[in-house]
Amino acid sequence: MTSPASPGPAGTVRPGGRTARVREAVREATLAELAEKGFEGLTVEGVARRSGVHKTTVYRRWGSVEGLAADALDLAGGEPWPVPDTGTVEGDLRELTRLVLTGFADPGTGPVSTAFISAATRNQVVAKALHAFFAARHRQSAPIVTRAVARGELPEGTDAADVIRTAVAPLYYRLFVSGEPVDEAVADRVAAAALAAARAGAFAAPGG
């Protein structure tokens, strides 16, 4: 549930031969170009120069800047990431919302994540890829809730994705809609609010 530009664990090695290496080089170049220029400044030519992959190859395999952005999101969604496991659902949700906050505050990943979200509001190809990215993060975050149910901290039948969405959505609202300030205290408050709702059974299936 971290920002779309957040990397996988250190030392992750992507399997595959030359095709996988080319794809990874183009992904890294796409992220670097987005960080420097935003989606508006992203070009196939710029990605080709930075990646060292011939422009013709980039056009043939990715087709457009929308294709480049969508593929970068697809790769990111398939990578594992360290889901918080503090021993309590309260601690896990708090760490999760702080991860979102620090991801957007990071000078390296923040501008890239912002570029993805900005592009998704205007382009259906990127929007579809971003939706898939967040769906993957929801699935990866599910253990926060399933562990809590097993420990008796949350009701049986609690919907994991709904809990995660409720925890992080206020941060995205502040960052991209209202422009209100976001800090660690805000991150902690929205985590606590999501937890209170979950404990009250707001996300539990009827009869769960």
C-alpha positions as CSV (number, residue, x, y, z in Angstrom):
1,M,0.0,0.0,0.0
2,T,3.0,2.2,-0.2
3,S,3.3,4.7,-3.0
4,P,3.4,3.4,-6.6
5,A,7.1,4.1,-6.9
6,S,8.2,2.3,-3.7
7,P,10.7,-0.4,-4.5
8,G,10.7,-4.0,-3.5
9,P,13.0,-5.4,-0.8
10,A,16.7,-4.7,-1.1
11,G,18.5,-7.4,-3.1
12,T,15.4,-8.5,-5.1
13,V,16.7,-10.1,-8.3
14,R,14.2,-10.3,-11.2
15,P,14.5,-13.6,-13.0
16,G,14.8,-13.9,-16.7
17,G,17.4,-13.3,-19.5
18,R,17.9,-10.4,-21.9
19,T,14.2,-9.6,-22.3
20,A,13.8,-9.2,-18.5
21,R,16.9,-7.0,-18.3
22,V,15.7,-4.8,-21.1
23,R,12.3,-4.5,-19.4
24,E,13.9,-3.6,-16.1
25,A,16.2,-1.0,-17.7
26,V,13.3,0.6,-19.4
27,R,11.3,0.6,-16.2
28,E,14.2,2.3,-14.3
29,A,14.6,4.9,-17.0
30,T,10.8,5.5,-17.0
31,L,10.9,6.1,-13.2
32,A,13.9,8.4,-13.5
33,E,12.3,10.4,-16.2
34,L,9.0,10.7,-14.3
35,A,11.0,11.9,-11.2
36,E,12.7,14.6,-13.2
37,K,10.0,15.7,-15.6
38,G,6.6,14.4,-14.5
39,F,4.2,12.6,-16.8
40,E,3.9,15.7,-19.0
41,G,7.6,15.5,-19.7
42,L,7.9,11.8,-20.3
43,T,8.9,10.8,-23.8
44,V,9.8,7.6,-25.5
45,E,13.0,9.2,-26.8
46,G,14.0,10.3,-23.3
47,V,13.4,6.8,-21.9
48,A,15.3,5.2,-24.8
49,R,18.3,7.5,-24.2
50,R,18.4,6.9,-20.5
51,S,17.9,3.2,-20.7
52,G,20.3,2.5,-23.6
53,V,17.6,0.6,-25.4
54,H,17.0,1.6,-29.0
55,K,14.1,3.9,-29.6
56,T,12.6,1.5,-32.2
57,T,12.6,-1.3,-29.6
58,V,10.9,0.9,-27.1
59,Y,8.2,2.0,-29.5
60,R,7.7,-1.6,-30.7
61,R,7.3,-3.1,-27.2
62,W,5.7,-0.3,-25.3
63,G,4.1,1.8,-28.0
64,S,3.7,5.1,-26.1
65,V,4.5,6.9,-22.8
66,E,1.2,5.5,-21.5
67,G,2.5,2.0,-22.2
68,L,5.8,2.8,-20.4
69,A,4.0,4.1,-17.3
70,A,1.5,1.2,-17.3
71,D,4.3,-1.4,-17.5
72,A,6.3,0.2,-14.8
73,L,3.2,0.0,-12.5
74,D,2.7,-3.6,-13.6
75,L,6.2,-4.5,-12.5
76,A,5.8,-2.6,-9.2
77,G,2.6,-4.4,-8.4
78,G,4.2,-7.8,-8.9
79,E,7.0,-7.1,-6.4
80,P,6.8,-8.1,-2.7
81,W,7.2,-5.4,-0.1
82,P,7.6,-5.5,3.7
83,V,4.0,-5.6,5.1
84,P,4.2,-4.4,8.7
85,D,4.1,-7.1,11.4
86,T,4.4,-5.4,14.8
87,G,2.4,-8.0,16.7
88,T,-0.8,-6.0,17.0
89,V,-3.3,-4.7,14.4
90,E,-3.0,-1.2,16.0
91,G,0.8,-1.2,15.4
92,D,0.5,-2.7,11.9
93,L,-2.1,-0.1,10.7
94,R,-0.1,2.7,12.1
95,E,3.1,1.5,10.4
96,L,1.1,1.1,7.1
97,T,-0.2,4.7,7.1
98,R,3.3,6.0,8.0
99,L,4.7,4.0,5.0
100,V,2.3,5.8,2.7
101,L,3.3,9.1,4.2
102,T,7.0,8.6,3.9
103,G,6.7,7.2,0.4
104,F,5.2,10.4,-0.8
105,A,7.5,12.6,1.2
106,D,10.6,10.8,-0.1
107,P,12.4,13.1,-2.7
108,G,13.1,10.1,-4.9
109,T,9.8,8.2,-4.9
110,G,7.4,10.9,-4.1
111,P,7.4,12.8,-7.4
112,V,7.2,9.5,-9.4
113,S,4.1,8.4,-7.4
114,T,2.5,11.8,-7.8
115,A,3.2,11.6,-11.6
116,F,1.5,8.2,-11.8
117,I,-1.6,9.4,-10.0
118,S,-1.8,12.6,-12.0
119,A,-1.5,10.6,-15.2
120,A,-4.2,8.1,-14.1
121,T,-6.7,10.9,-13.8
122,R,-6.3,11.7,-17.5
123,N,-5.4,8.4,-19.2
124,Q,-7.4,5.2,-19.1
125,V,-4.4,3.0,-19.8
126,V,-2.5,4.3,-16.8
127,A,-5.6,4.4,-14.7
128,K,-6.2,0.7,-15.3
129,A,-2.6,-0.1,-14.4
130,L,-2.8,2.0,-11.2
131,H,-6.0,0.2,-10.2
132,A,-4.3,-3.1,-10.6
133,F,-1.3,-1.9,-8.6
134,F,-3.5,-0.9,-5.7
135,A,-5.4,-4.2,-5.9
136,A,-2.1,-6.0,-5.6
137,R,-1.1,-4.0,-2.6
138,H,-4.5,-4.7,-1.0
139,R,-3.9,-8.4,-1.4
140,Q,-0.4,-8.1,0.0
141,S,-1.7,-6.1,3.0
142,A,-4.4,-8.6,3.8
143,P,-2.3,-10.5,6.4
144,I,-2.5,-7.4,8.7
145,V,-6.2,-8.1,9.0
146,T,-6.2,-11.9,8.9
147,R,-3.6,-12.0,11.7
148,A,-5.7,-9.6,13.7
149,V,-8.8,-11.8,13.3
150,A,-6.9,-14.9,14.3
151,R,-5.7,-13.1,17.4
152,G,-9.2,-12.0,18.3
153,E,-8.5,-8.3,17.7
154,L,-11.1,-8.0,14.9
155,P,-14.4,-9.6,14.3
156,E,-14.6,-12.8,12.1
157,G,-15.4,-12.0,8.5
158,T,-13.7,-8.6,8.5
159,D,-12.9,-7.5,4.9
160,A,-9.2,-7.0,4.7
161,A,-9.2,-4.7,1.7
162,D,-11.9,-2.5,3.2
163,V,-9.8,-2.0,6.3
164,I,-6.7,-1.1,4.3
165,R,-8.6,1.3,2.0
166,T,-10.2,3.1,5.0
167,A,-6.8,3.5,6.7
168,V,-5.0,5.0,3.7
169,A,-7.7,6.8,1.8
170,P,-7.7,10.0,4.0
171,L,-4.0,10.4,3.3
172,Y,-4.6,10.4,-0.5
173,Y,-7.5,12.7,-0.1
174,R,-5.4,15.3,1.7
175,L,-2.4,14.8,-0.7
176,F,-4.4,15.0,-4.0
177,V,-7.8,16.6,-3.3
178,S,-7.9,19.0,-0.4
179,G,-4.3,19.9,-0.1
180,E,-4.4,19.8,3.6
181,P,-1.2,19.2,5.5
182,V,-0.2,15.6,6.2
183,D,2.2,14.5,8.9
184,E,2.9,11.6,11.2
185,A,0.2,12.7,13.6
186,V,-2.4,12.6,10.8
187,A,-1.2,9.2,9.7
188,D,-1.6,7.9,13.2
189,R,-5.1,9.4,13.5
190,V,-6.4,7.9,10.3
191,A,-5.0,4.5,11.3
192,A,-6.8,4.7,14.6
193,A,-10.0,5.7,13.0
194,A,-9.9,2.7,10.6
195,L,-9.1,0.4,13.5
196,A,-12.0,1.7,15.6
197,A,-14.4,1.1,12.7
198,A,-13.0,-2.4,12.1
199,R,-13.3,-3.3,15.8
200,A,-17.0,-2.1,15.7
201,G,-17.7,-4.5,12.9
202,A,-18.1,-1.9,10.1
203,F,-16.2,-4.1,7.7
204,A,-17.5,-7.5,8.8
205,A,-19.8,-9.5,6.6
206,P,-23.3,-10.0,8.1
207,G,-23.3,-13.1,10.2
208,G,-19.5,-13.2,10.1
